[in-house]
Amino acid sequence: MSRTAEAPVLDASPEPGPAGQGRREVCLGAVWALLLVVTSLWLADGGVHDLLDGAAVTALGRLAGLLASASLLMQVLVMARVPWIEQAWGSGDLRRIHRLVGFGSMALMGTHIALITAGYADASINRIWAVVVDFVVNEPGGLLAVAGTIALLMVVVTSVRVARRRLRYESWHLLHLYAYVGAGLALPHQLWDGQEFTRSTAASVFWWSLYGMCAGAVVAFRVVLPLWRSLRAPIRVLGVHHETPTVLTVTVGGPGVRYLHARGGQFFHWRFLGAPGWTRAHPYSLSAPPDGSMLRFTAAMVGNGSAALRHLQPGSRVLIEGPYGRLHSGTRTRPKVLLVGAGTGVAPLRALFESLPQRPGDVQILHRVRSRREAIFSDELETLAARYGADYRLVEGRRIQDRASWLPQAASGWADHSALQHFCPDVAEREVYICGPDRWAAAVRAAALRARVPARHIHAEYFHD
């Protein structure tokens, strides 16, 4: 993800803001409540009786299936980009949650399939194939459930790091949308054949409400709200500027910008009407603070979508989703700040830096690049740092290859957290913002944690290596 507007005059005082901890606790409480309700409904429908009455395998299979459905719906809600949830967690943490819950729901689904099949086959290997065929052919929604499982399995397989690195962003994103297809195909099986739906009114009302809420969130926040923001007042391309042969900056503007309430450091999902691949949204971060009339983002041309940006023409209509992300001044809770960015990941940090109220010495910037000629915005950052009394440092060189590290090869003798403390001795007392390739950003985050920065004071946005 690469993620750029004229700077406001900075106030001399820090601006601590809410970190969203209360919202996170509400979300976690809701998750535990959901799992508790699902388990309680299973118990009320005879779960314990079945366990004690010789049908333990089937009963546990039913519970695994219900928990898999709940996890799958949590996945859908995470992907729905609900502003309240996104503002609480940020896309970096939501990405980790999405990945964890995704693998967990698939494991539960596999457990459900294995236990139900074994239970119906009375643990006889010879009957397993007959049970599978009977389910697919004769059970309502059986064939759809199989198709849905295959779709979800394809999403999980392509989400494994090794597989994902081999896929273009456009291909991975398209395949990832099959999660919606999988959830939709699995639904009829639960509605038509699930014991909880056919025997319990309370469970039926609960599950219908849950499905309706998740479907409504997807429609509202991934379709209706973006269309409303994009169409109520036009936003158009104003210009395209090359920072380097492989990195360019796009400026957009129009009446619609003032309604977006974006902050420096956040990102949008962008579509450019008439450009190749306009049907697919691409995430790019703002690389300068919004000024109410213009937005600016900077992107590396590494895929078909970002490469097509070079062909944008002034006047092209823009459709957007957002703003998203927690790399903004509103998440700051400490007076001092450390910004750590690599490659085009420095773009949102440049916007954030220019947006931060600060005193001299409050802000330090570590800018990781392979070489000086690839250091986009280095001149701007040096100028801004001199103006505001900040500390800007370039950390040059190719990344260490024999371990997961944020450091260049020349610093291979350093432990990651020791190097971070060397560059920023008071890092444990700072709010830390990180943006860069996913493995690199994860290494910086791990180093910050080892340097005794509390997790609640670390904010990270990742993009695909």
C-alpha positions as CSV (number, residue, x, y, z in Angstrom):
1,M,0.0,0.0,0.0
2,S,1.4,3.3,-0.8
3,R,-0.4,5.9,0.8
4,T,-0.3,12.8,0.1
5,A,-2.1,18.9,0.5
6,E,-0.7,22.1,1.9
7,A,0.3,22.1,5.5
8,P,-1.6,23.9,8.2
9,V,0.4,26.1,10.6
10,L,1.5,24.0,13.5
11,D,0.5,24.7,17.0
12,A,3.3,24.9,19.6
13,S,1.7,22.5,22.0
14,P,1.2,18.7,21.8
15,E,-2.3,17.4,20.9
16,P,-2.8,14.1,22.7
17,G,-5.8,12.3,21.3
18,P,-7.9,9.2,22.0
19,A,-6.2,5.9,21.3
20,G,-9.5,4.0,20.8
21,Q,-8.8,1.7,23.7
22,G,-12.4,1.9,24.9
23,R,-13.7,1.0,21.4
24,R,-11.4,-2.0,21.3
25,E,-12.6,-3.2,24.6
26,V,-16.2,-2.9,23.4
27,C,-15.3,-4.9,20.2
28,L,-13.6,-7.7,22.3
29,G,-16.5,-7.8,24.7
30,A,-18.9,-8.2,21.7
31,V,-16.8,-11.1,20.3
32,W,-16.8,-13.0,23.6
33,A,-20.5,-12.3,24.0
34,L,-21.1,-13.7,20.5
35,L,-19.2,-16.9,21.3
36,L,-21.0,-17.2,24.6
37,V,-24.4,-16.9,23.0
38,V,-23.6,-19.4,20.2
39,T,-22.4,-21.9,22.8
40,S,-25.4,-21.3,25.1
41,L,-27.8,-21.8,22.2
42,W,-26.1,-25.1,21.4
43,L,-26.4,-26.2,25.0
44,A,-30.0,-25.2,25.2
45,D,-30.7,-27.3,22.0
46,G,-29.5,-30.5,23.7
47,G,-25.7,-30.2,23.3
48,V,-24.9,-31.7,26.7
49,H,-27.6,-34.3,26.3
50,D,-26.1,-35.5,23.0
51,L,-22.7,-35.6,24.6
52,L,-23.9,-37.9,27.3
53,D,-26.2,-39.9,25.1
54,G,-23.7,-41.5,22.7
55,A,-23.7,-38.8,20.1
56,A,-20.7,-36.8,21.3
57,V,-18.9,-36.7,17.9
58,T,-21.9,-35.3,16.1
59,A,-22.7,-32.9,18.9
60,L,-19.1,-31.5,19.0
61,G,-19.3,-31.3,15.2
62,R,-22.4,-29.2,15.4
63,L,-20.7,-26.8,17.9
64,A,-17.6,-26.5,15.7
65,G,-19.9,-25.6,12.8
66,L,-21.7,-23.0,14.7
67,L,-18.4,-21.4,16.0
68,A,-17.1,-21.6,12.4
69,S,-20.2,-19.7,11.2
70,A,-19.8,-17.1,13.9
71,S,-16.1,-16.7,13.0
72,L,-16.9,-16.4,9.3
73,L,-19.4,-13.6,10.1
74,M,-16.7,-11.8,12.2
75,Q,-14.5,-12.0,9.1
76,V,-17.2,-10.4,7.0
77,L,-17.7,-7.7,9.5
78,V,-13.9,-7.0,9.6
79,M,-13.9,-6.7,5.8
80,A,-17.0,-4.4,5.8
81,R,-14.8,-1.4,6.7
82,V,-17.2,-0.2,9.4
83,P,-15.8,3.2,10.3
84,W,-16.3,2.8,14.1
85,I,-14.4,-0.5,14.0
86,E,-11.7,0.7,11.6
87,Q,-11.1,3.9,13.7
88,A,-10.7,1.7,16.8
89,W,-8.2,-0.8,15.4
90,G,-6.7,0.6,12.2
91,S,-6.0,-1.4,9.1
92,G,-2.8,-2.9,10.4
93,D,-4.4,-4.5,13.4
94,L,-7.5,-5.4,11.5
95,R,-5.4,-7.1,8.9
96,R,-3.8,-9.3,11.6
97,I,-7.2,-10.0,13.1
98,H,-8.6,-10.8,9.7
99,R,-5.8,-13.3,9.1
100,L,-6.0,-14.9,12.5
101,V,-9.8,-15.3,12.5
102,G,-9.7,-16.5,8.9
103,F,-7.4,-19.4,9.6
104,G,-9.3,-20.1,12.8
105,S,-12.7,-20.2,11.1
106,M,-11.3,-22.6,8.4
107,A,-9.9,-24.9,11.1
108,L,-13.3,-24.9,12.8
109,M,-15.0,-25.6,9.5
110,G,-12.6,-28.5,8.8
111,T,-13.3,-29.9,12.3
112,H,-17.0,-29.5,11.7
113,I,-16.9,-31.5,8.5
114,A,-14.6,-34.2,9.9
115,L,-16.7,-34.7,13.1
116,I,-20.1,-34.6,11.4
117,T,-19.0,-37.1,8.8
118,A,-17.5,-39.4,11.4
119,G,-20.6,-39.2,13.5
120,Y,-23.0,-40.0,10.7
121,A,-20.7,-42.8,9.6
122,D,-20.7,-44.3,13.1
123,A,-16.9,-44.1,13.0
124,S,-16.9,-46.7,10.1
125,I,-14.3,-45.8,7.5
126,N,-16.3,-47.9,4.9
127,R,-19.3,-45.6,5.3
128,I,-17.6,-42.2,5.1
129,W,-17.8,-41.9,1.3
130,A,-21.5,-42.9,1.3
131,V,-22.2,-40.2,4.0
132,V,-20.4,-37.6,1.9
133,V,-22.3,-38.5,-1.3
134,D,-25.6,-38.6,0.6
135,F,-24.9,-35.1,2.0
136,V,-24.0,-33.6,-1.3
137,V,-26.8,-35.1,-3.3
138,N,-29.7,-35.3,-0.8
139,E,-29.2,-32.7,1.9
140,P,-30.7,-29.2,1.2
141,G,-27.9,-26.8,0.5
142,G,-25.3,-29.6,0.5
143,L,-23.8,-28.9,-2.9
144,L,-23.8,-25.2,-2.2
145,A,-22.0,-25.8,1.1
146,V,-19.3,-27.8,-0.7
147,A,-18.8,-25.0,-3.2
148,G,-18.7,-22.4,-0.4
149,T,-16.0,-24.4,1.4
150,I,-13.9,-24.7,-1.7
151,A,-14.2,-20.9,-2.2
152,L,-13.1,-20.2,1.4
153,L,-10.3,-22.7,1.2
154,M,-9.0,-21.0,-1.9
155,V,-9.0,-17.7,0.0
156,V,-7.1,-19.3,2.9
157,V,-4.5,-20.9,0.6
158,T,-3.8,-17.7,-1.3
159,S,-3.5,-15.8,2.1
160,V,-0.5,-17.9,3.1
161,R,2.6,-15.7,2.9
162,V,4.5,-17.8,0.3
163,A,1.5,-17.9,-2.0
164,R,0.6,-14.3,-1.6
165,R,4.1,-13.1,-2.5
166,R,3.7,-14.9,-5.9
167,L,0.4,-13.1,-6.7
168,R,-0.1,-9.6,-8.1
169,Y,-2.1,-7.4,-5.7
170,E,-5.0,-7.3,-8.3
171,S,-5.1,-11.1,-8.5
172,W,-4.9,-11.6,-4.7
173,H,-7.6,-9.0,-4.1
174,L,-10.0,-10.6,-6.6
175,L,-9.4,-14.0,-5.1
176,H,-9.9,-12.6,-1.6
177,L,-13.4,-11.4,-2.5
178,Y,-14.4,-15.1,-2.8
179,A,-14.7,-15.0,1.0
180,Y,-18.1,-13.3,0.4
181,V,-19.0,-16.0,-2.1
182,G,-18.0,-18.7,0.3
183,A,-20.1,-17.2,3.2
184,G,-23.1,-16.7,0.9
185,L,-22.9,-20.3,-0.4
186,A,-22.5,-21.8,3.0
187,L,-25.6,-19.9,4.4
188,P,-28.3,-22.0,2.8
189,H,-26.9,-25.2,4.3
190,Q,-27.3,-23.7,7.8
191,L,-30.7,-22.3,7.1
192,W,-32.2,-25.4,5.5
193,D,-30.4,-28.2,7.3
194,G,-29.1,-26.8,10.6
195,Q,-30.7,-28.3,13.6
196,E,-30.5,-24.9,15.4
197,F,-32.7,-23.3,12.7
198,T,-35.2,-26.1,12.3
199,R,-35.8,-26.7,16.1
200,S,-35.2,-23.4,17.9
201,T,-37.1,-20.1,17.3
202,A,-34.6,-18.2,19.5
203,A,-31.6,-19.5,17.6
204,S,-33.3,-18.8,14.2
205,V,-34.0,-15.2,15.3
206,F,-30.4,-14.8,16.6
207,W,-28.7,-16.2,13.4
208,W,-31.0,-14.3,11.0
209,S,-30.3,-11.1,12.9
210,L,-26.5,-11.8,12.8
211,Y,-26.6,-12.5,9.1
212,G,-28.7,-9.5,8.4
213,M,-26.4,-7.2,10.4
214,C,-23.3,-8.4,8.6
215,A,-24.9,-8.2,5.1
216,G,-26.2,-4.7,6.0
217,A,-22.8,-3.6,7.1
218,V,-21.2,-4.7,3.8
219,V,-23.9,-3.0,1.7
220,A,-23.8,0.2,3.8
221,F,-20.1,0.7,4.2
222,R,-18.6,-0.9,1.1
223,V,-21.2,0.2,-1.4
224,V,-23.7,2.9,-0.3
225,L,-21.4,5.1,1.7
226,P,-18.5,5.2,-0.8
227,L,-20.9,5.9,-3.7
228,W,-22.5,8.7,-1.7
229,R,-19.2,10.3,-0.9
230,S,-18.0,10.0,-4.5
231,L,-21.1,11.1,-6.3
232,R,-22.6,13.9,-4.1
233,A,-19.8,16.3,-5.2
234,P,-17.3,15.6,-7.9
235,I,-13.6,14.8,-7.3
236,R,-11.3,14.9,-10.3
237,V,-7.6,14.4,-11.1
238,L,-5.7,17.7,-11.1
239,G,-2.3,16.4,-12.0
240,V,0.3,13.6,-12.1
241,H,4.0,14.1,-11.1
242,H,6.9,11.7,-11.2
243,E,9.0,11.7,-8.0
244,T,11.3,9.1,-9.5
245,P,11.1,6.9,-12.6
246,T,9.1,4.3,-10.6
247,V,7.2,6.5,-8.1
248,L,4.6,9.1,-8.9
249,T,2.3,11.6,-7.1
250,V,-1.3,12.2,-8.0
251,T,-3.2,15.3,-6.9
252,V,-7.0,15.3,-6.9
253,G,-9.5,18.0,-6.0
254,G,-13.0,19.3,-6.2
255,P,-16.0,20.2,-4.0
256,G,-16.2,16.6,-2.6
257,V,-12.9,16.9,-0.8
258,R,-14.3,19.1,2.0
259,Y,-16.8,16.4,3.0
260,L,-14.2,13.7,3.6
261,H,-12.7,14.9,6.9
262,A,-9.4,13.2,6.2
263,R,-6.3,13.6,8.2
264,G,-2.6,13.6,7.1
265,G,-1.4,10.0,7.1
266,Q,-4.7,8.3,6.4
267,F,-5.4,6.4,3.2
268,F,-8.2,5.9,0.7
269,H,-9.2,3.2,-1.8
270,W,-9.2,4.9,-5.2
271,R,-10.9,4.2,-8.5
272,F,-10.3,6.4,-11.6
273,L,-13.1,6.3,-14.1
274,G,-12.0,5.6,-17.6
275,A,-8.5,4.3,-16.5
276,P,-7.5,0.7,-17.1
277,G,-8.7,-1.5,-14.2
278,W,-11.0,1.2,-12.7
279,T,-13.3,-1.5,-11.4
280,R,-10.7,-2.5,-8.8
281,A,-10.0,-0.2,-5.9
282,H,-6.4,0.4,-4.9
283,P,-5.2,1.7,-1.5
284,Y,-2.9,4.7,-1.6
285,S,-2.1,7.0,1.4
286,L,-2.1,10.7,1.5
287,S,1.4,12.1,1.3
288,A,0.5,15.6,2.4
289,P,-2.1,17.0,4.8
290,P,-5.5,17.7,3.3
291,D,-6.3,21.4,2.9
292,G,-10.1,21.1,2.2
293,S,-9.8,21.4,-1.5
294,M,-7.1,19.0,-2.6
295,L,-5.7,15.5,-1.8
296,R,-2.4,14.1,-2.8
297,F,-1.1,10.6,-2.7
298,T,2.1,8.9,-3.8
299,A,2.5,5.4,-5.2
300,A,5.2,3.1,-6.4
301,M,4.4,1.6,-9.8
302,V,4.8,-2.1,-8.8
303,G,1.6,-3.6,-10.2
304,N,-0.9,-3.2,-13.0
305,G,-3.1,-0.8,-11.0
306,S,-0.4,1.5,-9.8
307,A,1.4,1.4,-13.2
308,A,-1.8,2.6,-14.9
309,L,-1.6,5.8,-12.8
310,R,0.9,7.2,-15.2
311,H,-1.8,7.4,-17.9
312,L,-4.3,9.4,-15.8
313,Q,-5.5,12.6,-17.4
314,P,-6.5,15.8,-15.6
315,G,-10.2,15.9,-15.3
316,S,-10.7,12.1,-14.8
317,R,-13.5,11.4,-12.3
318,V,-12.4,9.8,-9.0
319,L,-14.4,7.3,-6.9
320,I,-13.1,6.8,-3.3
321,E,-13.6,4.8,-0.2
322,G,-12.3,6.2,3.1
323,P,-10.6,7.8,4.8
324,Y,-9.0,4.8,6.7
325,G,-6.1,4.2,9.0
326,R,-4.8,5.3,12.4
327,L,-1.6,7.0,11.2
328,H,-3.0,10.4,12.1
329,S,-2.5,12.9,14.9
330,G,-5.8,11.9,16.6
331,T,-4.3,8.7,17.8
332,R,-1.4,10.4,19.5
333,T,-1.3,10.2,23.3
334,R,2.3,11.2,24.1
335,P,4.1,14.5,23.4
336,K,7.0,12.9,21.7
337,V,6.7,10.9,18.4
338,L,8.9,8.6,16.4
339,L,8.1,8.0,12.7
340,V,9.7,5.0,11.0
341,G,9.0,4.5,7.2
342,A,10.5,2.6,4.3
343,G,10.1,3.2,0.6
344,T,6.8,4.7,-0.3
345,G,5.8,4.0,3.3
346,V,7.3,7.4,4.2
347,A,4.6,9.1,2.2
348,P,1.9,8.9,4.9
349,L,4.5,9.7,7.6
350,R,5.4,12.8,5.7
351,A,1.8,13.9,5.8
352,L,1.5,13.0,9.5
353,F,4.7,14.8,10.3
354,E,3.4,18.0,8.7
355,S,0.0,17.6,10.6
356,L,1.5,17.1,14.1
357,P,1.4,20.0,16.6
358,Q,4.9,19.9,18.0
359,R,7.7,21.7,19.8
360,P,11.4,21.4,18.7
361,G,12.6,17.9,19.5
362,D,9.2,16.3,19.8
363,V,9.4,14.5,16.4
364,Q,12.1,12.1,15.1
365,I,11.9,10.5,11.6
366,L,13.8,7.4,10.6
367,H,13.7,6.9,6.8
368,R,14.8,3.5,5.5
369,V,15.9,3.3,1.9
370,R,18.1,1.0,-0.2
371,S,19.9,4.0,-1.7
372,R,19.8,7.8,-1.5
373,R,18.4,8.1,-5.0
374,E,15.3,6.2,-3.9
375,A,14.6,8.4,-0.9
376,I,11.4,10.1,-2.0
377,F,10.5,13.3,-0.1
378,S,13.9,13.4,1.6
379,D,14.4,17.0,0.5
380,E,10.9,18.0,1.7
381,L,11.4,16.1,5.0
382,E,14.8,17.8,5.6
383,T,13.3,21.2,5.0
384,L,10.3,20.5,7.3
385,A,12.6,19.0,10.0
386,A,14.8,22.2,9.9
387,R,11.7,24.4,10.1
388,Y,10.1,22.6,13.1
389,G,13.2,21.5,14.9
390,A,12.7,17.8,14.3
391,D,15.4,15.1,13.8
392,Y,15.4,13.5,10.3
393,R,17.7,10.5,9.6
394,L,18.2,8.4,6.5
395,V,19.1,4.8,7.1
396,E,20.6,3.5,3.8
397,G,21.4,0.1,2.5
398,R,19.8,-3.2,1.4
399,R,17.9,-5.1,4.1
400,I,19.6,-7.9,6.0
401,Q,18.8,-11.2,4.3
402,D,19.6,-13.9,6.9
403,R,17.0,-12.7,9.5
404,A,13.8,-10.8,9.7
405,S,15.1,-7.3,10.4
406,W,14.4,-3.6,9.6
407,L,18.1,-2.8,9.4
408,P,20.4,-2.5,6.4
409,Q,23.1,-5.2,5.9
410,A,25.8,-2.9,7.1
411,A,24.1,-2.9,10.6
412,S,23.8,-6.7,10.8
413,G,25.9,-6.8,14.0
414,W,23.2,-4.9,15.8
415,A,20.1,-6.3,17.4
416,D,17.0,-4.7,16.0
417,H,15.8,-3.1,19.2
418,S,19.3,-2.0,20.2
419,A,19.7,-0.1,16.9
420,L,16.3,1.5,17.4
421,Q,17.4,2.6,20.9
422,H,20.7,3.9,19.4
423,F,18.9,6.1,16.8
424,C,16.2,7.1,19.4
425,P,17.4,6.7,23.0
426,D,14.0,7.7,24.5
427,V,12.0,5.6,22.1
428,A,10.2,3.9,25.1
429,E,8.6,7.3,25.9
430,R,7.4,8.1,22.4
431,E,4.3,7.4,20.3
432,V,5.6,5.2,17.4
433,Y,4.2,5.3,13.9
434,I,5.4,2.7,11.3
435,C,4.7,2.3,7.6
436,G,6.4,0.1,5.0
437,P,6.4,-3.5,3.5
438,D,4.7,-6.0,5.8
439,R,7.7,-8.1,6.9
440,W,9.8,-5.0,7.4
441,A,7.1,-3.1,9.3
442,A,6.5,-6.2,11.5
443,A,10.2,-6.2,12.3
444,V,10.1,-2.6,13.4
445,R,7.1,-3.2,15.5
446,A,8.8,-6.2,17.2
447,A,11.9,-4.0,17.8
448,A,9.8,-1.3,19.4
449,L,8.1,-3.8,21.7
450,R,11.5,-5.1,22.8
451,A,12.6,-1.5,23.3
452,R,9.8,-1.3,25.9
453,V,7.3,0.7,23.8
454,P,3.8,-0.3,25.0
455,A,1.8,-1.9,22.2
456,R,-1.0,0.7,22.6
457,H,1.5,3.4,21.6
458,I,2.6,1.6,18.4
459,H,0.6,2.3,15.2
460,A,1.5,0.5,12.0
461,E,0.3,0.3,8.4
462,Y,1.6,-2.5,6.2
463,F,1.7,-3.0,2.5
464,H,2.5,-6.1,0.4
465,D,6.2,-6.7,-0.1
